[in-house]
Amino acid sequence: MKILILGSGGREHALTWAVLQNPKCDHVIVAPGNAGIEEIAECIALDIENGAAIVEFSKENNIDFVIIGPENPLACGVADDLRAANILCFGPSQAAAQLESSKKFTKEICDAAQAPTARYATFEDPDSAKAYIHQHGAPIVVKADGLAAGKGVVVAMSEQEANDAIDMMFEGSFGAAGARVVIEEFMEGEEASWFILSDGTNVLPIGTAQDHKRAFDGDQGPNTGGMGAYSPAPILTDSVMEAAMDDIIKPTIAEMKKRGTPYQGVLYAGFMIKEGQARLVEYNCRFGDPECQVLMMRLGGQILDLMLATARETLDQEQVSFADDHAMTIVMAAKGYPGPYNKGTEIKGVSLIPSDSKNMVFHAGTVRADQQLLANGGRVLNITARADSLQSARNIAYQNIQSIDWPEGFYRNDIGWRSLTK
């Protein structure tokens, strides 16, 4: 098979790495890719939000299967364009992708499906939003309704912080994504993620993970796109997952199908778990980043078969084969992230880290110029390891990260602390 993968982050590097392990895969092209991906696959310049251009390229290059990595192309309807052209693809339709692109839409689906989630209200002007905050007090959660690159959520511990978040969003910090806000009840508990494939009717869980959103050790500092992750997440026990499947996942998939917008792709469900009960925090319509990196380390080449079955609507014929293993990834980010940061700083030592089934550095924001590896984003590298225990995976990942010489970068030293300190 000739496969096209859309995206340029650590998620897409991990997907490319895993897909290449499957004997069905003959050739992978990634658009636009990054410096790490170009070491294992062909990278091309292509506007990944332009469905017509992707269809044209796929036809001209005899692409058999398109895997859509990030959320923006899905929200733009790229999957719809591919399906209309009879090109097999992995990713939900624009209508189904509203589960991520609109917090308001997701809440309405949860209401219709009677799926347990936080109490909420939706606002399109700052004054009524602030009145609601004053009525309910803090802590409280303020979310931009639309896509904000994983940064549109403020967990406000005071009314002032919540009001500041309202001002920030309505003043345009997230563009059109902040024109509407959703204010939610603050949910206590431990957060974890569950990844489920759906072909529109059938569902198949493919793994759990737990990431670390805050920038600094001890879960301090601003929210980020994720500073590290590990899989599996022990808090998601069999009993918690069984209840969540019956109360949240299956009713959601059924409601989407009932509305004529069946969900076909990976459903990334973020849960808040307290006293053995899960409530939905949010849905995402693509693999998480950096959660994808640890999932791909554990799944390997079988992920291609599972994604093909999702696209062909034959998921009921598949099952997942998981080893009894653990994986961890540590994000190296540019100093200043998630605020302003410098690009173009040189990174050395990545080649000293092994690249095999148990050790990988997945690139995110990197480019290569004059034979130098340069930082080209906020989150830049994902140092990833797989082992028989989470402690061993952690030891290997932190040992490997010592090989990297990048003074302008930083990372958290406590990835996995929730599970390893229990």
N, C-alpha and C positions, 0 to 999 in steps of 0.2 A: 504493500500500500504506500501511496505517496500522501503525506500528511502535512497540512498547514496549521501551525499554531500561532494565534494572535496574542501579542503581548511582549513586554520587555523586562519583567521583574523577576524576583526570585521564584515566584510561583511558576512562571513560564519556563524558567531554567529547570526546575524540578520536574515539571510535566514532560519536557523534552527528554530529559535524562531517563525518566521511567519508560516513556513510550518507545524509546530506542532499544530497550531491552527485550521488546516483544518481537518474535520472529516474523509476525505479520507486517512489521514496519520495514519498508525498503529505503525510504528517504524522508527526511523531515526538513521543512522550510519554516522559519520563524520570522514573523514580521512584528516589530522591527528587530527584536532580539537585543542582546547586549554582549559585552566582551567575553563573558563566560559561555554564553550559548553559542557564539560563533566558533568556539573550539570544538563543538560536537555536532553542529548542524549548520545548514546554509541560512544566512540571515539576509533579508531584503528590506528595502525601504518601501512601505506601503501604509497608506492612511487606514488604520484599522477600524475607524468609525465610518468609513465610506463603504456601505454595503455593495454598491454598484461596482466599485473598483475591486473589491474582494471577489465578487462573483466573476468578473472579467478575468482576473488573474487566475482564479481556480480553474476556469474553463480552458484558458490558454496553456496552462501548465499541467493539465490532467490530474488535478488534485482529487483524491478519493474521499478525504475526510478532513473537515475543518474543526479545530478545537479552539473555542473562544475563551481566552483567559480572563481578562478584566471585565469589570461591570459596565464601563461606559459603552463599549460596542453593543452589549446586550440591550442597554437602555435606548440605544440608537436604532435598534431593530435589525442588526446585522444578521442574526439567526433567521429572521423572517425572510430577508432577501435571499439567503442561501437556500432555504427550503423551497422558496418559490421557483428557484432555478434548478430544483431537484439535485442539489448538492448536499450530501450527507454532512450533518454538523452536530456538534455537542454544545448545547447552551439553550436556555429558555427563550421564548418569544419576547418581544418588547412588552406585550401585555402582561405576560407572566412575570417578567423581570421587575414589574412594579413592586413585588415583594421586597426588593431592595431599594428601588429608585424612589419610592414614596412610603414614608413611615405611616402616613395617614391611611394609605391603601392597606398596608399590613394590619393595622389595628382593626380596620373594617372587616378584613378576612377573619381575624381572630374572633371578633364579635360574632360573625355569622357561624363560625365553626365551633364556638364556645370553647376556644382554646385558652387556657389560663395564661394571663399576661398582666402587666402593670396597668393600673387605672391611668387614664390619660384624658387630655383635652387638646384640641387643635385650634391654632390662632393664626390670623393673618394681619394683625396689627399689634404693636408693642404695648399699648395701654391696657387692652383687655388681658394680654398675657401676663403683665405685671400684676394686675388685680387678682388674677388666679393664683399667682405665686404668693401674694400677700395673704390670701385666704387660706392656702394650704401649708405655708411655711416651708422650711428647709430641714433636712436635705431633700432635694428634688432634682429631677433630670430634665435638661433642656436639649432638644434635638432639632437640627435642621431637617426639614421634611425630605429634601432631595439628596442626591449624591454629593458627598463632600470629602471624597478620598479617605474615608475612615476617620475624619477629624471633626465631624459635625455634631459631636455629642459632648455636652458639658455636665458632669456630675457636680452640682452646686451644693456645697455644704453650708451656705448661708444665703439669705434672701438677696443680699447685695451681689453676691457672685452670680446668682440666677438672673438678676436684673441686668447685670453687665453682659451676660451671655445673650439675653434678648436683644440688647442694643447692638451687640456685635453682629448678630445674624441679620437683623432687619436693616442694619446700615450697609450690608452687602459683602461682608467678609467671605461668604461662601457663594456669592452671586445669586443666581435664581434659586439655588438649593435652599437658601435661607429666607425666601419670600414667604414661606409658611413654616411655622414651628409646631412641634408636638411636645407638650410638657407631660412628663410621666411621674408617677409615684416612684420614689426611691425604693428599690427592692434590696433587702438584705440577703446575704448568703454568699455562696461561692459560684463564680461564673466558669462555664466550660462550654465547649462547642462539639456538636455532633454533625457528621457529614453523611448525607443520605442521597443516593441516586434515585431519580424518579423518571419513568418513561411516559408519564402522563396518567398512568393507572397503577402500575406496580411500584413498590419502593424497596430499596436495598441499602441498609446501613453499611458504610465502608470505613468507619473509624471515628474515634474521638480524639480531641486534643484540648489543650489549655494554653492560652497565650498570655503575654504580659504586656498590657497596654501602656502603662506609665513609663516615662522615659528613664527613670533612675531607680537605683536599688531601694528596696523596701516599699515598692509601689508608690514612689514619690514623683513629683513633677507632673508635667502636662501629659495628656493622652496623646498617643502616637498611633501609627498604623500597626504597631506590634513590635516589641523588642526581643522576642524569643518565644519559643513554644516547645511543647513536648507531647508525645502520644505514646500510650493511651492516657486518658484523664481518669484517675481512680475514682473521682467523685461521681462519675457517670457509671454507677453500678448497673448490673443487669435489671434490677427491679426499677430503678429510676428510668432507665431507657425503655423498658416495657411499658411503663405508665405514660411516658412522654410520647411514645409511638402511638398509643391508643387515644390519648387525649389531645395531642397537638399535631403531630406529623400527618397521620392518616386523615384526620378531619380537614386539615389544610389542603392536602392534595385532592380530596374529594370535593371541597368547595371550589377550588380552582377549575376542576373539570366540569362541575355543575354550571359554572359561569361561562363555559365555552372557551376558556383560556387554560387548557391543560398545562401543567408544569412539567417540562422535559429538560432535565439537566441535573446539576448537583445542587441540593438544597443545604445550605450551611445554616444550621440552627444554633443560635446562641442562647443558652439557658442560664437562669439564676436558680441555684439549688439550695434549698434550706430544709432541714429536717426530712430529707429523703424525697422531697417534692420539687419538681421542676416547673418553672414558669418561663415563658418565652421572653427573652430580651429583644431579639431582633432576628430577622432572616437576611441572609445574603444569597445572591443568585449565582455565586461562583465559588471556587475554592478560596479559602482564606490564605492570607500571606502575612505571617510565615507558617501557618498551620499546614499548608500544602506541602511544604518542604519535609516535614516529619512524616506526613501520611505517605508521600511518594517513596521515602526511604523504606517504609514498611511494606508497601504494596508492590513496588517494582513494576515489571512489565505487564502484570495482569490488569493494570488500570486501563490499558487500551481496549482489551476485550470488554471490560465493564462499560466503558464509555460508548463503544460501538453498539452494545446491547441497549443502552439507554436511547441512542439515536434511532435504532431500528425497532424500538418498542418491543423488545424481547427480554426484558430484564428479569422476568419470572423464570427464565431458564438458566440464570447465573447464580453463583455464590462466591463469596469472598474467602480466600485462603490467607489467613494471618498466621505468621509465626508468633511464638510467645516471646516477643521482643519489645524493646522500647527505643524511641528516638528522641533526640533533642536538637534544636537549632538555636543558635545565638546570633542575634543581629548586631553587626557592626554598622554604626551610623556616623554621619559627619557631625562634628561638634557644632552645636547650635540647633540641630534638629530636635523637635519639629518646628522650631522657629527658623530664622535666616541662617544659612550655612554657605560655606565656600565650595565651589566645584573646581575640578582640575588638579586636585592634590594627588601626588603619586602614592600608590600602594605597592609595597614590596612583600615578598615572602609567601604569597598565596601558593606558588608552585611547590613549596616545601611540604604542603599538606597532602596526604594521599587522596587519590580519587578512586574509590572502589565502592562496593556494596555497603560498607560500614562507615566510610568517611567521605564527605563531600563538602566543597564550598560552592554554594549556589549564589551566583551573582545576581544583584538587583540593579543598582545604579552605577554601572561601570562602562567605560569606553576604553579603547586602546589607541594610543597615538605615539608614533615614533618608537614602537616596541615597549612603551611604558603603559602600565595599567593605571588608569586615572579614575578618581571618584567623580560621579556624574549625577548624584542624587542625594536624598536625605538618608534613606536606608540603602546601604551599599553592598554588604556581603552577608551571607547566612552560613555560618560555620556549623555543620550538621554531622551528627554521629548516631550510629545505631549499635545497640549492645543488648545483652541478656537482661540487664536491669537498668532502671532509670539512673541510678547512681553511677553505674559504669559508663553509660552514654554521656552523662554530664561530665565525668572526669575526662573522657576522651575529647569532647568538644572544647572544654576549657584548656586542655593541654594543646590541642591543635591551634587554638587562637593565639597562643603565645608566639607562634611562628610568623605572625603577620606584623609587619613593620609599617605602621601608618599613624604617625603622631597626631594627625588631624581627625582621627576617628575615636569613637568611644563605644562601650558596650556595658550592659548590666552584668554584675557578678553573681546574681542570685536567681538565675533562671531555674525553674523547677522547685523553688523553695516551699511552695504549698504542700507538695507531695512528699518532699524529702525531710520535712520537719515534723511530720505527723507521727 
